[in-house]
Amino acid sequence: MHSLASGLITETHYKALIKIMDTLDIAEIAHQANKAYCEAMGDTSQVDWSNAQEWQRNSAHQGVLAHLANPYMTPEASHEGWLKLKTEEGWKYGEVKDVEKKEHPCFLPYCDLPISQKAKDFIFSAVVKALIKHLR
C-alpha cells in the first residue's frame, strides 16, 4: 500500500515508483486508445495490441519516438511522420485498409483527412504527451 497522504512513503519515492513505463508501453496505450476510438466510430478493424502484427507495433512505437524527439509535435506533424513511414514501407492509398496490398484509406495529406480520422492523430498525440513524463 502506498498512501502518500498517510505518509507511508515520501512524494519523491512515490514519483520514482510511478516512472515505470517505457516507450513500448506508451505505444501500446496509445494504440489501445485509438482502437477504442475506432470502435466507438463503428470501425472494428483494429486489433488488440496483444494481437497486433510487428508492423503495427512498429508504427505506433515510431510515433512515440517521434514525439520524444519533438515534444511540441502537432497531430498534423504526427500524421505526416506516419505517412512518411508508410511510404518508406511501400504503402499507398486505398479506399479500404488492406494489409496484403499495403493500402490504407488514411494514406493522404493531413489536410485531406476527414475530421474523424484527424481525431485519431489528436488522441495519439495527447496520450503520448500525457505519458512521456512516466518513462523509466
N, C-alpha and C positions, 0 to 999 in steps of 0.2 A: 504494500500500500504506500502510495506516495502523496501524501497530503501536504501541499505547500502551505496551505492555510494553518494547519495544526503544527507546523514547524518541524515535521519529521525529517524533511530534507530542506536544504537551502535552495534559494532561487537559482544560484549558479549551478548546483548539482542537477536540479530539475532541467535546466536548459541544456546541460550536457547530455542528459538521458534522452531527451526528445530528438536529438540530432542523430537519427538512426537510419535515415534514408540515403540511398544512392541514386544516381541518375536513372538507372533502370527501374527503380521503384516509382520514381516520378513519371517516367514514360508509361508505366502500367496504369497508374492512377489517371493520367490524362487520357489514355486510350479508353479506359472504362467509363470515364465521364462522357467522352464523345459517343461511345457505344450507347449509353443511356439516353443521350440527346437524340441520337438517330432513331432509337426505338420509340421514343415519345413522338417522333415525327412520322412514324409508320415504316421506317426503314429497318428491317430486321437482318440486313446482310452483314452486319458487323459481328465478328466472333469474339468470344471472351478472350482476354489476354492469354489465359492458360492454353487456349486452342489456336492462338494466332500463329501464323507462319513467320518464319525468320524475317522475311522482307517487311512484314507489318511491324514487327517489333523494332527492327532497324529503323524504319521510317519514323516511328514515334520517338525512339531514342535520339536520332539525329535532330529532331525538332527540339528536344530538351537541351541537347548540347549547343544548338544554335542560340537558344535563349540564355544559356550560361555565358556564351561568348558576347552576347549583346543583350544585357538586361532590359534595355529600352525598346526591344524589338516589338514592332506593331503586329497585329494579326495579319495585315496585308503582307508584311515582310516575311512572316512565318509561312504563309501560303506560297509566296514566291520561292522561298527556300525549298519547300516541299515539291513544288513544280520543277525546280532545277534538279533535285534528286531523282524525281521520277523520269525526267528527260534523260538523265545520265543512265538510268536503268532500262531505257528503251520503251517507256510507256508513251501512249498517245491518247488523244481524245476518243471517247466512245460514249454513246448515249446511255449505256448500261455498263456498270463495272464488270469487267471480265479479266480475271487474273491470268488465264491461259493466253489470251490475246494481248495482255498488258494494255487494256483500255479502261479509261476512267472518266466519268462524267464531270469531274471537277478539274480535269486537265485543261484549264482555261486561265487566262489572266484574272487576277482577283476582281477587277472591276466588272468582269463579265459573269461572275458567280451570282446566283440568286441569294437573297438575304439569308435564307435558311442554311445555305452552305457557308456563308461568311460567318454565321454564328458559331460553327464548329471551330473556326480559327480563333475566335474570341474566347471560347470555352477552353481550348487547348492552352492558349497563352495565359489566361487567368489562373488555371490550375497550376501550370508550371511556375509562374511567378510567385504564387502563394506558397509553394512547397520548396522552392530553392533554398530558403533560409533553414530548412531542416536537413540539409545534406550533411553526411558524416564528414 
